[in-house]
Amino acid sequence: MIPARRCLVIHAGALGDVLLALPALAHLGRLGFHRVLAAAPRLVALLEGSPAAEEGIELDRLGLHHLFTSTPDAAALDMLAAYDVVVSWFGAGEPIYAAHLGRLGRPVVIARAAPSPEACRHASWHLIETLASLGPVPDALPAVRLCAHPAERAWVEAWLGGRGLRPGEAVALHPGAGGPAKAWPGFPALARRLAAAGLPAVVVAGPADAAAVARLVEDAGVAGAVIARDLPLPRLVALFEAARAFVGNDSGLSHLAAAVGCPTLALFGPTDAAVWAPVGPRARALAGDGPGAADPWDGLTPERVAAATAELVQAAPAPATAQSASPLLHP
């Protein structure tokens, strides 16, 4: 049996950027490659051994910074030469780096991790199209679904149970984002509507989300809100598996919820949903007036978001005793 060709995939992006590469990684798998993903440590821990990549390596171990000088580091080149194919969604604007990789004597793809602004192309399709030299481009985005480890599922079930909740009952809300401008200001109003509809919510909070979470808890008048604070990514996968739906901004956690298969509503204001919308079997993006508008969130009212959330919740299976979400449809 001929062993699969080993393909090193280099991606220096954050969580959301790397998750948008999942269809391209799946495409490489369909082409018969054994995929080794080089990324940030926590992303390697999340994706290594998943449907996206057989192996992982921490990006810093490659020593790529040594390839941005006229005299490259031999050890760094030797490490790359151990692979049959190298895909680098990193360093595309650096001719010296590209020249060094071109001397490896094997197929190399070097491309931007994001489409150019004038391309008007979704990021996932852009990444797949960069691989055209390795095999035919598919007609549809390949699907990848991340699954939680049984131990993480058990932890989340116990954590929810300790707060009076069951899997499939609560809506996960993530009011934070990578920057304040990307955070929809209507989360407190949405939280009030969820509470009025009898739908429990779990507020997801990361290290940079303290202000957004505090505003939601104070403005929504839900001082007793259940907050999942600073959970590691594998545990968030299990939490999103257990959520009835997820509502968040253009952030890495929205992409993670979508990749898990959770019914996901991602809210867009100053960024372009046509380029950055999450990819998943039950993911939906909702946008305001968008980039360039005086108020990019204009048009994305709490009523509109609540109605879209209700559609997600009603389509998702719920515990037999869970209340109907129909009150969300009414102001």
C-alpha positions as CSV (number, residue, x, y, z in Angstrom):
1,M,0.0,0.0,0.0
2,I,1.4,3.4,-1.0
3,P,1.5,5.8,2.0
4,A,-0.4,9.0,1.6
5,R,1.6,12.0,0.7
6,R,2.3,14.2,3.7
7,C,1.1,17.8,3.2
8,L,2.2,20.5,5.6
9,V,-0.4,23.3,5.9
10,I,0.8,26.5,7.5
11,H,-1.8,28.9,8.9
12,A,-0.8,31.7,11.2
13,G,-4.4,33.0,11.7
14,A,-6.6,33.2,14.8
15,L,-9.4,30.8,15.6
16,G,-12.0,32.1,13.1
17,D,-9.5,32.4,10.3
18,V,-8.3,28.8,10.8
19,L,-11.9,27.5,11.1
20,L,-12.7,29.1,7.8
21,A,-9.9,26.9,6.3
22,L,-11.7,23.7,7.4
23,P,-13.4,23.1,4.0
24,A,-10.0,23.5,2.3
25,L,-8.4,21.1,4.7
26,A,-11.2,18.6,4.0
27,H,-10.5,19.1,0.3
28,L,-6.9,18.2,0.8
29,G,-8.0,15.0,2.6
30,R,-10.3,14.1,-0.4
31,L,-7.2,14.6,-2.7
32,G,-5.5,11.9,-0.7
33,F,-3.1,13.9,1.4
34,H,-2.1,13.2,5.0
35,R,-2.6,16.7,6.5
36,V,-0.2,18.2,9.1
37,L,-1.5,21.5,10.3
38,A,1.0,24.1,11.6
39,A,-0.9,26.7,13.7
40,A,-1.1,28.3,17.1
41,P,-0.8,25.8,19.9
42,R,-4.4,26.0,21.1
43,L,-5.6,25.5,17.5
44,V,-3.3,22.5,17.1
45,A,-4.8,21.0,20.3
46,L,-8.3,21.6,18.9
47,L,-7.9,20.2,15.4
48,E,-5.1,17.6,15.6
49,G,-6.7,14.2,15.0
50,S,-10.0,15.7,13.9
51,P,-11.6,15.4,10.5
52,A,-9.6,18.5,9.5
53,A,-6.0,17.2,10.1
54,E,-4.4,14.0,11.0
55,E,-1.5,15.7,12.8
56,G,-0.6,19.1,14.1
57,I,2.6,21.0,14.9
58,E,3.0,24.2,16.8
59,L,3.8,27.0,14.3
60,D,6.8,28.4,16.2
61,R,8.5,25.0,16.0
62,L,9.0,25.5,12.2
63,G,11.3,28.5,12.7
64,L,9.8,30.2,9.7
65,H,11.1,33.6,10.7
66,H,14.5,32.3,9.6
67,L,13.2,32.2,6.0
68,F,12.7,35.9,5.8
69,T,16.4,36.7,5.3
70,S,18.6,36.3,2.3
71,T,20.5,33.5,4.0
72,P,17.9,31.0,5.2
73,D,18.4,28.7,8.2
74,A,19.2,25.2,6.9
75,A,17.4,23.5,9.8
76,A,14.2,25.3,9.0
77,L,14.4,24.3,5.3
78,D,15.2,20.7,6.2
79,M,12.1,20.6,8.4
80,L,9.9,21.7,5.5
81,A,11.7,19.4,3.1
82,A,10.5,16.4,5.1
83,Y,7.0,16.9,3.6
84,D,5.8,15.9,0.1
85,V,3.8,19.1,-0.3
86,V,3.8,22.5,1.5
87,V,0.8,24.8,1.6
88,S,1.6,28.1,3.2
89,W,-1.3,30.5,3.8
90,F,1.4,32.7,5.3
91,G,4.1,34.9,3.9
92,A,2.6,35.4,0.5
93,G,3.7,39.0,0.3
94,E,7.4,38.2,1.0
95,P,9.4,37.3,-2.1
96,I,12.4,36.1,-0.1
97,Y,10.2,33.6,1.8
98,A,8.6,32.4,-1.4
99,A,11.9,32.0,-3.1
100,H,13.3,29.8,-0.3
101,L,10.2,27.6,-0.4
102,G,10.5,27.4,-4.2
103,R,13.9,25.7,-3.8
104,L,12.5,22.8,-1.8
105,G,12.1,20.7,-5.0
106,R,8.5,19.7,-4.2
107,P,5.0,21.2,-4.9
108,V,4.5,24.4,-2.9
109,V,1.5,26.6,-2.6
110,I,2.0,30.1,-1.1
111,A,-1.1,32.3,-0.9
112,R,-2.8,34.9,1.2
113,A,-5.0,33.5,4.0
114,A,-7.7,36.0,3.1
115,P,-9.2,37.1,-0.3
116,S,-8.3,40.5,-1.6
117,P,-10.9,43.1,-0.9
118,E,-11.8,43.4,-4.6
119,A,-12.3,39.7,-5.0
120,C,-15.7,39.7,-3.3
121,R,-15.1,36.0,-2.5
122,H,-15.9,34.0,0.7
123,A,-12.8,33.2,2.6
124,S,-13.4,29.5,2.5
125,W,-13.8,29.4,-1.2
126,H,-10.7,31.6,-1.6
127,L,-8.6,29.1,0.3
128,I,-9.9,26.1,-1.7
129,E,-9.1,27.9,-4.9
130,T,-5.5,28.5,-3.8
131,L,-5.1,24.7,-4.0
132,A,-6.1,24.4,-7.7
133,S,-2.6,23.2,-8.6
134,L,-2.9,20.2,-6.4
135,G,-6.2,18.9,-7.8
136,P,-9.6,19.8,-9.2
137,V,-11.6,22.4,-7.2
138,P,-14.9,20.9,-5.9
139,D,-18.3,22.2,-6.9
140,A,-19.4,22.6,-3.3
141,L,-17.7,23.4,0.0
142,P,-16.6,20.1,1.6
143,A,-18.2,19.7,5.1
144,V,-16.2,19.3,8.3
145,R,-17.9,18.8,11.6
146,L,-16.0,19.0,14.9
147,C,-17.0,16.7,17.7
148,A,-16.4,16.9,21.4
149,H,-14.4,14.3,23.3
150,P,-16.7,12.2,25.6
151,A,-14.9,13.5,28.7
152,E,-15.6,17.1,27.7
153,R,-19.3,16.2,27.0
154,A,-19.5,14.7,30.5
155,W,-18.0,17.8,32.1
156,V,-20.4,20.1,30.3
157,E,-23.4,18.0,31.2
158,A,-22.4,18.1,34.8
159,W,-21.7,21.8,34.6
160,L,-25.1,22.5,33.1
161,G,-26.8,20.2,35.6
162,G,-25.2,22.1,38.5
163,R,-27.0,25.2,37.2
164,G,-30.3,23.6,36.7
165,L,-29.9,23.1,32.9
166,R,-30.0,20.1,30.6
167,P,-28.3,19.6,27.2
168,G,-30.4,21.0,24.4
169,E,-32.2,23.5,26.6
170,A,-30.1,26.7,26.7
171,V,-29.3,29.3,24.1
172,A,-25.6,30.3,24.1
173,L,-24.9,34.0,23.7
174,H,-21.5,35.5,23.0
175,P,-21.7,39.3,23.2
176,G,-18.0,39.8,22.8
177,A,-15.8,40.0,19.7
178,G,-12.2,40.6,18.7
179,G,-12.8,44.4,19.0
180,P,-15.6,46.6,20.4
181,A,-16.6,47.7,16.9
182,K,-17.5,44.1,15.9
183,A,-19.8,43.7,18.9
184,W,-23.6,44.1,18.2
185,P,-25.0,46.5,20.9
186,G,-28.4,44.8,21.1
187,F,-27.4,41.7,23.2
188,P,-29.1,43.1,26.4
189,A,-32.4,43.5,24.5
190,L,-32.1,40.0,23.1
191,A,-31.3,38.5,26.5
192,R,-34.5,40.2,27.9
193,R,-36.6,38.6,25.1
194,L,-35.1,35.2,25.8
195,A,-35.9,35.5,29.5
196,A,-39.5,36.6,28.7
197,A,-39.9,33.6,26.4
198,G,-38.8,31.3,29.2
199,L,-35.6,30.3,27.3
200,P,-32.5,29.9,29.5
201,A,-29.3,31.5,28.2
202,V,-25.7,30.7,28.8
203,V,-23.4,33.7,28.3
204,V,-20.0,32.7,26.9
205,A,-17.2,34.9,28.1
206,G,-13.5,34.9,27.1
207,P,-10.6,36.9,28.6
208,A,-11.4,39.9,26.4
209,D,-15.2,39.9,26.8
210,A,-15.5,41.3,30.4
211,A,-16.9,44.6,29.3
212,A,-19.5,43.2,26.9
213,V,-20.6,40.5,29.4
214,A,-20.9,43.1,32.2
215,R,-23.0,45.3,30.0
216,L,-25.3,42.4,29.0
217,V,-25.8,41.3,32.6
218,E,-26.4,44.8,33.9
219,D,-28.5,46.3,31.0
220,A,-30.6,43.1,30.6
221,G,-31.4,42.9,34.3
222,V,-30.3,39.3,34.4
223,A,-27.9,39.4,37.3
224,G,-28.3,35.7,37.8
225,A,-27.2,34.9,34.3
226,V,-25.3,31.6,33.8
227,I,-21.8,32.5,32.6
228,A,-19.4,30.1,31.0
229,R,-16.1,31.9,31.6
230,D,-12.8,31.2,30.0
231,L,-13.5,27.6,29.0
232,P,-10.8,26.0,26.8
233,L,-11.7,25.3,23.2
234,P,-12.3,21.6,23.5
235,R,-14.8,22.3,26.3
236,L,-16.5,25.0,24.3
237,V,-17.0,22.4,21.5
238,A,-18.9,20.3,24.0
239,L,-20.9,23.3,25.3
240,F,-21.9,24.2,21.7
241,E,-22.9,20.6,21.1
242,A,-25.2,20.9,24.1
243,A,-26.7,24.3,23.2
244,R,-30.1,24.6,21.6
245,A,-28.7,27.5,19.5
246,F,-25.9,30.1,19.5
247,V,-25.9,33.8,18.8
248,G,-22.7,35.7,18.5
249,N,-20.8,38.3,16.5
250,D,-18.2,38.0,13.8
251,S,-15.8,36.2,16.1
252,G,-13.9,33.0,16.4
253,L,-16.5,31.5,18.7
254,S,-19.3,32.0,16.1
255,H,-17.2,30.0,13.7
256,L,-16.6,27.3,16.3
257,A,-20.3,27.0,17.1
258,A,-21.0,26.7,13.3
259,A,-18.3,24.0,12.8
260,V,-19.7,22.0,15.7
261,G,-23.1,22.0,13.9
262,C,-24.9,24.1,16.6
263,P,-27.7,26.2,15.1
264,T,-25.7,29.4,14.8
265,L,-26.7,33.0,14.1
266,A,-23.7,35.3,13.5
267,L,-24.2,39.1,13.5
268,F,-22.3,41.4,11.2
269,G,-21.9,45.1,11.2
270,P,-18.6,46.6,10.1
271,T,-17.3,43.4,8.5
272,D,-18.6,41.7,5.4
273,A,-20.7,38.6,5.9
274,A,-20.3,37.7,2.3
275,V,-16.6,37.1,3.0
276,W,-16.5,36.1,6.7
277,A,-19.7,34.3,7.4
278,P,-19.3,31.1,9.4
279,V,-19.5,27.8,7.6
280,G,-21.6,25.0,9.0
281,P,-24.6,22.9,8.4
282,R,-26.9,25.1,10.4
283,A,-25.1,28.5,10.3
284,R,-26.8,31.7,9.3
285,A,-25.4,35.3,9.1
286,L,-27.5,38.4,9.7
287,A,-26.1,41.8,8.8
288,G,-26.8,45.5,9.3
289,D,-26.0,48.2,6.8
290,G,-22.5,46.9,6.8
291,P,-19.0,48.3,6.0
292,G,-18.9,51.9,5.0
293,A,-22.2,52.8,6.5
294,A,-22.5,55.6,9.1
295,D,-23.8,53.0,11.5
296,P,-22.9,49.6,10.2
297,W,-25.4,48.0,12.7
298,D,-28.3,50.1,11.4
299,G,-31.1,47.7,10.4
300,L,-30.0,45.0,12.7
301,T,-32.7,45.6,15.4
302,P,-33.3,43.4,18.4
303,E,-36.7,42.5,16.9
304,R,-35.0,41.2,13.7
305,V,-32.4,39.3,15.7
306,A,-35.0,37.9,18.0
307,A,-37.1,36.6,15.2
308,A,-34.1,34.9,13.5
309,T,-33.1,33.4,16.9
310,A,-36.7,32.1,17.3
311,E,-36.4,30.4,13.9
312,L,-33.2,28.7,15.0
313,V,-34.6,27.6,18.3
314,Q,-37.9,26.3,16.9
315,A,-35.9,24.2,14.3
316,A,-33.7,22.7,17.0
317,P,-34.8,19.7,19.1
318,A,-35.6,20.6,22.6
319,P,-36.3,18.7,25.9
320,A,-39.9,17.7,26.2
321,T,-40.6,20.2,29.0
322,A,-38.9,23.1,27.3
323,Q,-41.2,26.0,26.6
324,S,-42.1,27.2,23.1
325,A,-40.0,29.9,21.6
326,S,-42.9,31.6,19.8
327,P,-43.0,34.6,22.2
328,L,-39.7,35.7,20.8
329,L,-41.5,36.6,17.5
330,H,-43.5,39.3,19.2
331,P,-42.1,42.7,20.5
